[in-house]
Amino acid sequence: DIQMTQSPLSLSASVGDRVTITCRAGQNIYSYLNWYQQKPGKPPKLLIYGASSLQSGVPSKFSGSGSGTDFILTISSLQPEDSATYYCQQSFSTAWTFGQGTKVEIK
Amino acid sequence: QVQLQESGPGLVKPSGTLSLTCAVSGDSINSSNWWSWVRQSPGKGLEWIGEIYHSGSTHYNPSLKSRVSMSVDKSKNQFSLKLTSVTAADTAVYYCARKDSVYYREYFQYWGQGTLVTVSS
């Protein structure tokens, strides 16, 4: 299995802040990296695919970067509705794996 | 639009078999997509269980492979999951999802709402 490690596991930020979440893969996964947002009681929602491609309908305040083993999800201006848990997921190997999740809270 | 809906028993006894079905609407199970199961438990986070194609081809998570089987019912436009010899560690919310791809970049765009399965006597 390809291990996916996110940091931090939780963060608290103010409305309007720029927030970054890091995801590190246990081996080179090129750009086969997706980001999801999950709110309580709901399934994950796709935000970014292919490391940096914004899913249709997702606000442009979300952006992704990176390749190889190190990836970043950025929220450019945090809003109350962005309070959620964010997961990275690799699609390089057949057995997809997810990061542990980063819980984002609003101060 | 594409919708997926999980169904099945919410309570399974230890050593028993967990059986779930995912009904697909807005798309054909015969489309060029793989159909997947993912589970989420507090202890292990999100875990990919496996996937099935309409031809019956499957890929399973190596950690669950000895206990997992999946099938497709084309007449009902649905696919199913069976997990045998369950323990409390299999207690989780189980999701079905459709795998999509753009230029070989694959992802889950469509998910069911999830169903909680508890393993307990």
Interface residues (C-beta under 8 A of the other chain):
Chain A: D1 S31 Y32 N34 Y36 K42 P43 P44 L46 Y49 G50 S53 Q55 Y87 Q89 S91 T94 A95 W96 T97 F98 G99 Q100 G101
Chain B: G45 L46 E47 W48 H59 N61 P62 S63 Y95 A97 V102 Y103 R105 E106 Y107 F108 Q109 W111 G112 Q113 G114
